[in-house]
Amino acid sequence: MSVEKTAARDVVRVMNKHVLNPAMLHLAGRKYFYASTIHHEGRRSGTEYRTPVVAERVADGFLVPLPYGERVDWVRNLLANGHGTLDHDGQTHSIAAPTIVRASTAVAELPPRKRRTFERVGVKSYLHLNLDDE
């Protein structure tokens, strides 16, 4: 990825973190809304956090596209702690054993429309969340 694209993506990521995400948390995870909420604990601080994400239901859990890459704080927190919860479509799910999955593997589980959308925005990896509550 070029330096310009990376810089632009970082600007969008920071704006989303401080402006859009707090607004999204009012609706994320509710029934019929497209976004979900991941609850996770800070890997060093132990502070509880909530992050709005797009989560797609798959056979054995959820796939979350990572448009900003794998090094964002909420992903690092989940990977370090190995668990959290996900509010999705009005239900709360315990999630465990999150793993990074390459797009080439993950897209086979996605509906064609979602696959095209995520490919168009350059998603190269996904976070796979296993359900711990079923």
C-alpha positions in Angstrom: 0.0 0.0 0.0 1.4 3.4 -0.9 2.4 5.9 1.8 -0.5 8.3 0.7 -3.1 5.5 1.1 -1.7 4.5 4.4 -1.7 8.1 5.7 -5.2 8.7 4.5 -6.4 5.4 6.1 -4.8 6.4 9.4 -6.6 9.8 9.3 -9.9 8.1 8.8 -9.2 5.6 11.5 -8.4 8.3 14.1 -11.5 10.3 13.1 -13.6 7.2 13.4 -12.1 6.4 16.8 -12.8 9.8 18.3 -15.9 11.0 16.4 -17.9 8.3 14.6 -17.4 5.4 17.0 -18.8 7.2 20.1 -21.9 8.1 18.1 -22.2 4.5 16.7 -22.2 2.9 20.1 -25.7 4.2 20.7 -27.1 1.9 18.0 -24.4 -0.8 17.5 -25.5 -4.3 18.6 -29.2 -3.5 18.4 -31.6 -5.6 16.5 -31.7 -4.7 12.7 -28.7 -2.4 12.9 -25.7 -3.3 10.7 -23.0 -2.7 13.3 -22.2 -4.8 16.4 -20.3 -3.9 19.6 -17.3 -5.8 20.9 -16.7 -5.5 24.6 -13.0 -6.1 25.5 -10.6 -5.5 28.3 -7.4 -3.4 28.0 -4.4 -5.8 27.8 -2.4 -3.7 30.2 -4.8 -1.4 32.0 -7.7 -3.9 32.5 -10.1 -1.1 31.5 -13.3 -2.2 29.9 -13.8 -0.9 26.4 -16.6 -1.1 23.7 -15.9 -0.8 20.0 -18.4 -0.8 17.2 -17.6 -3.2 14.4 -19.2 -5.0 11.4 -19.6 -8.6 12.4 -20.8 -11.2 9.9 -22.3 -14.4 11.3 -20.6 -17.6 10.0 -21.2 -21.3 10.8 -18.9 -21.4 13.8 -19.0 -17.8 15.1 -18.4 -14.4 13.5 -16.0 -12.8 11.0 -15.0 -9.2 11.6 -13.3 -7.4 8.7 -10.1 -5.5 9.7 -10.0 -2.5 7.3 -7.4 -0.8 9.5 -5.2 -3.9 9.9 -4.4 -6.2 12.7 -2.5 -3.8 15.0 -5.4 -1.7 16.2 -5.9 -1.6 20.0 -9.2 -3.5 20.2 -7.8 -6.4 18.1 -4.7 -6.5 20.2 -6.7 -6.5 23.4 -8.9 -9.4 22.2 -6.0 -11.5 21.0 -4.1 -10.9 24.3 -7.0 -11.7 26.6 -8.5 -14.4 24.4 -12.1 -13.5 25.2 -14.8 -10.8 25.2 -18.4 -10.4 24.3 -20.2 -9.3 21.2 -23.6 -7.6 21.0 -25.0 -8.5 17.6 -28.6 -8.1 16.3 -30.0 -7.6 19.8 -28.2 -10.6 21.4 -25.1 -10.8 23.5 -22.6 -13.6 22.7 -19.5 -14.7 24.7 -16.6 -15.0 22.3 -13.4 -16.8 22.8 -10.2 -17.8 21.0 -10.1 -15.0 18.5 -7.8 -15.6 15.5 -6.6 -13.6 12.5 -7.7 -15.1 9.2 -6.4 -14.0 5.8 -9.0 -12.6 3.4 -8.3 -15.4 0.9 -9.6 -17.9 3.5 -12.4 -15.9 5.1 -14.2 -14.7 1.9 -15.5 -18.2 1.2 -17.7 -17.9 4.2 -19.2 -14.5 3.3 -22.2 -13.8 1.1 -21.1 -12.5 -2.3 -22.3 -8.9 -1.7 -20.4 -8.6 1.5 -17.3 -10.3 -0.1 -17.3 -7.7 -2.9 -17.8 -4.8 -0.5 -14.9 -5.9 1.8 -12.6 -6.6 -1.2 -13.4 -3.1 -2.7 -12.3 -1.4 0.5 -9.1 -3.4 0.7 -9.7 -5.7 3.6 -6.8 -8.1 3.8 -7.6 -9.9 7.0 -10.5 -10.7 9.4 -10.8 -11.5 13.0 -12.6 -14.8 13.5 -14.5 -15.0 16.8 -15.6 -18.4 18.2 -18.8 -18.5 20.1 -18.3 -19.5 23.7 -22.0 -19.4 24.6 -23.5 -22.2 22.6 
